[in-house]
Amino acid sequence: MTAMVTYDAVVVGGGPAGATAATDLAKTGAKVLLLDRAGRIKPCGGAIPPRAMRDFEIPDHLLVARATSARMVSPSDRIVNMPIDGGYVGLVDREEFDEWLRERAASAGAERRAGSFLRIDRDDDGVAIVCFHDKGDSKDKVQRVRARSIIGADGARSQVARQTVKGADRIPYVFAYHEIIRSPAHGVGGFDANRCDIYYQGKLSPDFYAWIFPHGDTASIGVGSANKGFSLRGAVNSLREVTGLADCETVRTEGAPIPLKPLPRWDNGRDVVLAGDASGVVAPASGEGIYYAMVGGRVAADAASELLRTGKAKSLAGARKAFMKDHGRVFWILGIMQHFWYRSDKRRERFVKMCADPDVQRLTWQAYMNKELVRADPAAHMRIFMKDMGHLLGVSST
């Protein structure tokens, strides 16, 4: 019999988290297998903040659009424009972007393989055996490789997580659906190729929001909701009708659950660590996931590398500790925002109104672009806090 190949790390999932982890590990000289289910594209607005471009060396040519403003639309159709002063938010097409990340991992030395993860068995000596179907395999043919470490980056309903990490099956989700359309001419139906539109309207989403994001020749029109009885397709159809985009060609449609709360544990205490959606790192309130997924992939790679170097399983817990140290407070604040402001149209109306405030806009964009809380202007924070409370209590006049 042919001996099973042993890898230092098997990365399950080739999205931004998995591809980043595979790249980082391969650069250390580790023998890495990147196992990805081919043909899967996650529904995503595709926003890339400047910090992601810097931290992960993302080339400009992957950007299909540059948004220089956002437009918030309230339940009463009140519009608040939020220009980005001197900057932009990059937007990518996930089909092209994710493949580029996987190719970068391969160029760094990771071995790519198209296949579907099945389970983790154990060798007689306790080493993990990753079982999967190669693309095109019959259901009876199972491929097996040994793995000294495993990174589960296989999405919101991660099978790696559910099989190895306690509590991973209880993560809360927002269900997202979007349609990629051919972009109309600039100005048709109010469409702006340099602006992201966000709709905070209960009729389009009872507990989240709907969006129109430009992608150059195409655009993403989508909606998210945790309400299982709510028609996401119906909401997108309604949004396309009211914005004059109903007749635009539909290129493709995609749907998937999106987690909005980091899991309390990301590792199995032995040889598995989670990353990206599998660990729950999508920002509450905004639903932003690409940057946080890539950060999650990086800290997971660091933890796996430490495990390989020292043999100490406790190294894996470092992934979550590192992520939450840098981003846990932001997630906590965004979670509170979603809990309070998305609960009813009355509160959504006040939320959009509050976004017209110059202090709110300036600090929001600074925090988004740099992915850290802005502490340099305590007076502005106090003004925002007082206005926030006034809007929440319904006593603010501005």
C-alpha positions in Angstrom: 0.0 0.0 0.0 1.1 3.6 -0.7 2.0 5.4 2.5 -0.3 8.3 3.3 1.2 11.8 2.7 1.8 13.8 5.8 1.3 17.5 5.8 2.4 20.0 8.4 -1.0 21.7 7.9 -4.2 21.0 6.0 -6.2 24.1 5.4 -9.9 23.3 4.7 -11.5 26.1 2.7 -10.0 28.4 0.2 -11.7 31.7 0.9 -9.9 34.8 2.2 -9.3 33.1 5.6 -8.1 29.8 4.3 -6.0 31.2 1.5 -4.3 33.7 3.8 -3.5 31.0 6.3 -2.1 28.7 3.6 0.0 31.5 2.2 1.4 32.5 5.6 2.2 28.9 6.6 3.8 28.0 3.2 6.1 31.0 3.5 7.5 29.5 6.7 8.5 26.4 4.8 5.7 24.3 6.1 4.2 21.5 3.9 0.7 22.8 3.3 -2.4 21.3 1.6 -5.1 23.8 0.7 -8.3 21.9 0.2 -11.1 23.9 -1.4 -14.6 23.0 -2.7 -14.4 24.4 -6.2 -17.0 26.7 -7.7 -18.4 28.2 -4.4 -18.8 32.0 -4.3 -20.0 33.6 -1.2 -22.6 36.4 -1.4 -20.7 39.5 -0.5 -20.7 43.2 -1.1 -16.9 42.9 -1.7 -15.7 45.8 0.4 -12.0 46.1 1.0 -10.8 48.8 3.5 -7.4 50.4 2.9 -5.9 48.6 5.9 -6.6 45.3 4.2 -4.8 46.5 1.1 -1.8 47.4 3.2 -1.7 44.5 5.7 -2.3 41.7 3.1 -0.5 43.3 0.1 -3.6 43.3 -2.1 -2.8 44.8 -5.5 -4.9 47.6 -6.9 -5.7 45.7 -10.1 -8.0 43.4 -8.1 -10.3 46.4 -7.3 -13.3 46.5 -9.7 -14.6 49.8 -8.2 -13.6 52.5 -5.7 -16.5 53.9 -3.6 -15.9 57.4 -2.5 -19.2 57.7 -0.6 -22.0 55.8 1.0 -25.7 56.6 0.9 -27.9 55.6 3.8 -31.7 55.3 3.2 -34.1 55.3 6.1 -37.6 53.7 6.4 -39.2 57.0 5.3 -36.8 57.3 2.4 -34.7 59.9 4.1 -31.3 60.0 2.4 -28.0 60.7 4.2 -24.9 60.9 2.2 -21.6 60.0 3.8 -18.7 61.1 1.6 -15.2 59.7 2.3 -12.9 62.7 2.7 -9.8 62.0 0.7 -10.1 58.3 0.5 -12.1 55.4 -0.9 -13.3 51.9 -0.1 -12.1 49.3 -2.6 -14.6 46.7 -4.0 -13.7 43.3 -5.4 -15.5 40.6 -7.2 -15.2 37.5 -4.9 -14.9 35.0 -7.8 -11.8 36.7 -9.1 -10.5 37.9 -5.7 -10.7 34.5 -3.9 -9.0 32.7 -6.8 -6.2 35.2 -6.8 -5.7 34.5 -3.1 -5.6 30.8 -3.7 -3.1 31.2 -6.5 -0.9 33.3 -4.2 -1.0 30.5 -1.7 0.1 28.0 -4.4 2.9 30.4 -5.5 4.1 30.5 -1.8 4.4 26.7 -1.9 1.0 25.4 -0.8 -0.4 22.4 -2.7 -3.9 23.1 -4.0 -6.5 20.4 -4.3 -10.2 20.7 -5.2 -12.3 18.5 -2.9 -14.9 18.3 -0.2 -14.0 17.7 3.4 -15.7 14.7 5.0 -14.3 14.1 8.5 -11.2 13.7 10.6 -10.1 10.2 11.7 -7.0 9.3 13.8 -4.0 7.2 13.1 -2.8 4.7 15.6 -0.3 7.3 16.9 -3.1 9.9 17.3 -2.1 12.0 14.2 -5.1 13.4 12.4 -6.2 11.9 9.1 -8.2 14.3 7.0 -10.8 12.5 4.8 -12.2 14.1 1.7 -13.6 13.6 -1.7 -11.5 14.8 -4.6 -13.4 16.7 -7.2 -15.1 14.1 -9.5 -14.7 11.3 -7.0 -17.5 8.8 -6.5 -19.1 8.9 -3.1 -17.4 5.6 -2.2 -13.9 6.9 -3.0 -12.4 8.6 0.0 -9.0 10.4 -0.1 -6.9 10.5 3.1 -3.9 12.5 4.2 -2.2 12.9 7.6 -2.1 16.3 9.1 0.0 17.6 12.0 -2.3 20.6 12.2 -5.6 21.5 10.6 -7.1 24.9 10.0 -10.9 24.9 9.5 -11.8 27.8 7.2 -14.8 26.1 5.5 -17.4 28.7 6.1 -20.3 29.5 8.4 -21.6 26.0 8.6 -18.1 24.6 9.0 -18.0 20.8 9.2 -14.5 21.0 10.7 -15.9 23.2 13.5 -19.0 21.1 14.1 -17.0 17.9 14.3 -14.2 19.1 16.5 -15.0 22.3 18.5 -17.7 22.2 21.2 -20.5 24.7 20.7 -19.7 25.4 17.1 -23.2 24.3 16.1 -24.9 27.1 18.1 -23.5 30.1 16.4 -26.2 32.7 15.4 -26.5 33.6 11.7 -27.8 36.2 9.3 -28.9 34.7 6.0 -27.6 36.7 3.0 -28.7 36.7 -0.6 -27.6 38.8 -3.5 -27.8 39.1 -7.2 -24.9 40.2 -9.4 -26.3 42.4 -12.2 -24.9 44.2 -15.2 -24.4 47.7 -14.1 -26.6 50.3 -15.7 -25.2 53.6 -17.1 -24.2 56.0 -14.4 -27.3 57.9 -13.1 -29.9 55.4 -14.4 -32.3 54.8 -11.5 -30.0 56.9 -9.3 -27.2 54.4 -9.7 -23.8 55.8 -8.9 -20.8 53.6 -9.8 -18.7 55.3 -7.0 -21.2 55.0 -4.2 -22.4 52.2 -1.9 -26.1 52.4 -1.1 -27.4 50.9 2.2 -31.1 50.6 2.9 -32.3 50.5 6.6 -35.9 49.6 5.9 -38.0 46.9 7.6 -39.8 46.0 4.3 -36.4 45.1 2.8 -34.9 43.5 6.0 -36.7 43.3 9.3 -33.5 43.0 11.3 -30.5 43.9 9.1 -30.2 45.9 5.9 -30.2 45.8 2.1 -27.5 47.1 -0.2 -26.4 48.1 -3.7 -22.7 48.0 -4.1 -20.9 48.9 -7.4 -18.5 46.3 -8.9 -17.4 48.1 -12.1 -19.2 46.4 -14.9 -21.5 44.7 -12.4 -23.2 45.5 -9.1 -24.2 43.5 -6.1 -27.8 43.9 -4.9 -28.5 42.0 -1.7 -30.1 41.7 1.6 -29.5 39.9 4.9 -31.9 38.7 7.7 -32.0 36.2 10.5 -35.7 35.9 10.1 -36.2 32.5 8.4 -39.7 33.3 7.2 -38.6 36.5 5.4 -38.2 36.3 1.6 -34.7 37.5 0.7 -35.4 37.0 -3.0 -38.6 39.0 -2.7 -36.8 41.8 -0.9 -34.1 42.0 -3.6 -36.8 42.0 -6.3 -38.5 44.9 -4.5 -35.3 46.8 -4.2 -34.5 46.3 -7.9 -38.0 47.6 -8.8 -37.9 50.7 -6.7 -34.4 51.6 -7.8 -35.0 51.1 -11.5 -32.7 48.1 -11.8 -35.3 45.4 -12.4 -34.4 45.1 -16.1 -30.7 44.9 -15.7 -29.3 41.5 -16.7 -28.7 39.1 -13.8 -25.3 37.5 -14.0 -25.6 35.2 -11.1 -27.3 34.7 -7.7 -25.8 33.5 -4.4 -27.0 32.9 -0.9 -25.4 31.7 2.3 -25.5 32.1 6.1 -23.2 34.7 7.6 -22.3 34.4 11.3 -22.4 37.5 13.4 -20.8 36.5 16.7 -17.3 35.0 17.3 -17.3 31.5 18.8 -16.2 31.3 22.4 -13.6 28.8 21.4 -11.7 28.3 18.1 -9.7 25.2 18.7 -10.0 21.6 19.8 -7.1 21.7 22.3 -5.2 19.3 20.1 -4.5 20.1 16.5 -7.5 22.0 15.0 -8.0 25.8 14.9 -10.8 27.7 13.1 -10.6 30.8 10.9 -12.9 33.2 9.1 -16.7 32.5 9.0 -16.0 29.1 10.7 -14.9 31.0 13.8 -17.7 33.6 13.5 -15.6 36.6 12.7 -18.0 38.7 10.6 -18.6 42.1 12.0 -22.1 42.7 13.6 -24.2 45.6 12.3 -22.1 45.9 9.1 -21.7 42.3 8.1 -18.2 43.1 6.9 -16.2 39.9 6.6 -13.2 40.0 4.1 -10.7 41.9 6.3 -11.7 40.1 9.4 -11.5 36.7 7.6 -8.0 37.5 6.5 -6.9 38.5 9.9 -8.5 35.3 11.3 -6.5 33.3 8.7 -3.3 35.0 9.7 -3.7 34.5 13.5 -4.7 30.9 12.8 -1.6 30.3 10.8 0.5 31.9 13.6 -1.1 29.6 16.1 -0.6 26.5 13.9 3.0 27.5 13.2 3.6 27.8 17.0 2.1 24.3 17.5 4.4 22.8 14.8 7.4 24.5 16.4 6.7 23.6 20.0 4.3 20.7 20.0 2.2 22.5 22.6 -1.5 22.3 21.8 -2.2 25.3 24.0 -0.6 27.4 21.3 -3.8 27.1 19.2 -5.8 29.2 21.7 -3.5 32.1 20.8 -5.5 32.6 17.6 -8.6 33.8 19.3 -6.7 35.7 21.9 -4.8 37.7 19.3 -7.9 38.4 17.3 -10.1 39.5 20.2 -7.3 41.6 21.6 -7.2 43.7 18.5 -10.9 43.6 17.4 -13.0 42.3 20.2 -14.0 45.7 21.4 -15.1 46.8 17.9 -17.2 43.6 17.6 -18.8 44.3 21.0 -19.7 47.9 20.1 -21.1 46.8 16.7 -23.1 44.1 18.3 -24.7 46.7 20.7 -25.5 48.9 17.7 -27.2 46.1 15.8 -29.2 45.1 18.9 -30.5 48.6 19.5 -30.8 50.3 16.1 -32.0 47.5 13.9 -35.0 46.4 16.0 -37.7 48.5 14.5 -38.2 51.1 11.7 -38.6 53.8 14.3 -35.1 53.1 15.6 -33.7 52.7 12.1 -35.1 56.1 11.2 -33.3 57.7 14.2 -30.1 55.8 13.3 -30.0 57.1 9.7 -30.8 60.6 11.0 -27.8 60.3 13.4 -25.5 59.4 10.6 -26.0 62.8 9.1 -23.9 64.2 12.0 -20.4 65.3 10.8 -18.7 63.8 13.9 -20.4 60.5 13.4 -19.3 60.4 9.7 -15.7 61.4 10.4 -15.1 59.0 13.2 -17.0 56.2 11.4 -14.9 56.4 8.3 -11.6 56.7 10.3 -12.5 53.6 12.3 -13.6 51.7 9.2 -10.6 52.6 7.0 -8.0 51.8 9.7 -9.9 49.0 11.6 -9.4 50.5 15.0 -11.4 52.7 17.4 -10.5 56.4 17.2 -9.5 57.7 20.6 -7.8 61.0 19.6 -10.9 63.1 19.8 -12.7 62.6 23.2 -14.8 65.7 22.7 -16.3 64.3 19.5 -16.9 61.0 21.2 -18.8 62.7 24.0 -20.9 64.7 21.5 -21.7 61.5 19.7 -22.6 59.7 22.9 -25.0 62.5 23.9 -26.6 62.6 20.5 -26.8 58.8 20.4 -28.6 58.7 23.7 -30.9 61.5 22.5 -31.8 59.6 19.3 -32.3 56.4 21.2 -34.6 58.0 23.7 -36.4 60.0 20.9 -35.6 63.4 22.4 -33.0 64.6 19.9 -33.9 67.3 17.4 -30.8 67.0 15.3 
